[in-house]
Amino acid sequence: MKLPIMFKNEFLKLYSCRTSLLILDQIIPTLYRKEQSLKDLMSIQHRVKRAWLNIIGSAFKTVFGTLDEDDAKQYNEAITKVKKNENRMLDLMKQQIHVVKSTILNFNYTINNLNKNRDLFNSNLQK
């Protein structure tokens, strides 16, 4: 028995939708678990530090030249300072752009008025 083409197309669409739904049913829970894991990781603000590891870190620094906790703090503070400076620089640049833009607009307005006054003066002079 041969099915009409219309029914074949509908069957293929339905089959494709069901397949997509099955795949989504497997993917969505995984995504929720990953989202929760990321939220858990982001919620951890400060980890507990162990003092005896600091001593080991300092010893490794002396022997191998690796970073210790004090170095890490220093670099973190420097990075934070650079980020703040970048943000401040960005704000200053935005303000400077605004000032320059306003100056150009004011200059254009003055030039237009000057041209109008010149034209008015020339027209009155010719009368």
C-alpha positions as CSV (number, residue, x, y, z in Angstrom):
1,M,0.0,0.0,0.0
2,K,1.5,3.3,-1.1
3,L,0.9,6.4,1.1
4,P,0.3,9.8,-0.6
5,I,3.2,12.2,-0.6
6,M,1.4,14.6,1.8
7,F,1.1,11.9,4.4
8,K,4.8,11.0,4.0
9,N,5.8,14.6,4.5
10,E,3.6,14.9,7.6
11,F,5.0,11.7,9.0
12,L,8.5,12.9,8.5
13,K,7.7,16.2,10.2
14,L,6.2,14.4,13.1
15,Y,9.1,12.0,13.4
16,S,11.6,14.9,13.2
17,C,9.7,16.7,16.0
18,R,9.6,13.7,18.2
19,T,13.3,13.1,17.7
20,S,14.1,16.7,18.5
21,L,11.9,16.5,21.6
22,L,13.7,13.3,22.8
23,I,17.1,15.0,22.3
24,L,15.9,18.1,24.2
25,D,14.5,16.0,27.0
26,Q,18.0,14.6,27.5
27,I,19.9,17.9,27.1
28,I,17.7,20.2,29.3
29,P,18.3,18.3,32.6
30,T,22.1,18.3,31.8
31,L,22.0,22.1,31.2
32,Y,20.1,22.6,34.5
33,R,22.7,20.6,36.4
34,K,25.5,22.6,34.7
35,E,23.8,25.8,35.5
36,Q,23.5,24.8,39.2
37,S,27.1,23.8,39.3
38,L,28.1,27.2,37.9
39,K,25.9,29.0,40.4
40,D,27.4,27.0,43.2
41,L,30.9,27.8,42.0
42,M,30.1,31.5,41.7
43,S,28.6,31.7,45.1
44,I,31.8,30.5,46.7
45,Q,33.5,33.9,47.5
46,H,36.3,33.0,49.8
47,R,37.8,29.7,50.4
48,V,39.2,28.6,53.7
49,K,43.0,29.1,53.7
50,R,45.2,26.8,55.7
51,A,48.2,28.5,57.5
52,W,50.5,25.5,57.1
53,L,50.2,25.7,53.3
54,N,51.5,29.3,53.5
55,I,54.6,28.0,55.1
56,I,55.1,25.5,52.4
57,G,54.4,28.2,49.8
58,S,57.0,30.4,51.3
59,A,59.5,27.5,51.3
60,F,58.8,26.7,47.7
61,K,59.2,30.4,46.9
62,T,62.7,30.4,48.5
63,V,63.7,27.1,46.8
64,F,62.0,27.2,43.4
65,G,61.1,30.9,43.0
66,T,57.3,30.2,42.9
67,L,54.6,32.6,44.1
68,D,53.4,32.5,47.7
69,E,50.3,33.9,49.3
70,D,51.8,37.3,49.8
71,D,52.7,37.5,46.1
72,A,49.3,36.4,45.1
73,K,47.7,39.1,47.3
74,Q,50.1,41.7,45.8
75,Y,49.2,40.7,42.2
76,N,45.5,40.6,42.9
77,E,45.6,44.1,44.4
78,A,47.6,45.3,41.4
79,I,45.1,43.7,39.0
80,T,42.2,45.3,40.9
81,K,44.0,48.7,40.8
82,V,44.6,48.4,37.0
83,K,40.9,47.5,36.4
84,K,39.8,50.5,38.5
85,N,42.2,52.8,36.6
86,E,40.9,51.4,33.3
87,N,37.4,52.2,34.3
88,R,38.3,55.6,35.4
89,M,40.2,56.2,32.1
90,L,37.2,55.1,30.2
91,D,34.9,57.5,32.1
92,L,37.4,60.3,31.5
93,M,37.6,59.5,27.8
94,K,33.8,59.5,27.5
95,Q,33.6,62.9,29.3
96,Q,36.4,64.3,26.9
97,I,34.5,63.0,23.9
98,H,31.3,64.7,25.2
99,V,33.2,68.0,25.6
100,V,34.8,67.8,22.2
101,K,31.4,67.0,20.6
102,S,29.7,69.9,22.4
103,T,32.5,72.2,21.3
104,I,32.2,71.2,17.6
105,L,28.4,71.6,17.8
106,N,28.8,75.0,19.3
107,F,31.4,76.0,16.7
108,N,29.1,74.8,13.9
109,Y,26.3,76.8,15.3
110,T,28.4,79.9,15.5
111,I,29.6,79.5,11.9
112,N,26.0,79.1,10.7
113,N,25.0,82.3,12.6
114,L,28.0,84.1,11.2
115,N,27.1,83.0,7.6
116,K,23.4,84.1,8.1
117,N,24.6,87.5,9.5
118,R,27.0,87.9,6.6
119,D,24.2,87.2,4.1
120,L,21.8,89.5,5.9
121,F,24.5,92.2,6.0
122,N,25.2,91.8,2.2
123,S,21.5,91.9,1.4
124,N,21.0,95.1,3.5
125,L,24.1,96.6,1.9
126,Q,22.7,96.0,-1.6
127,K,19.4,97.7,-0.7
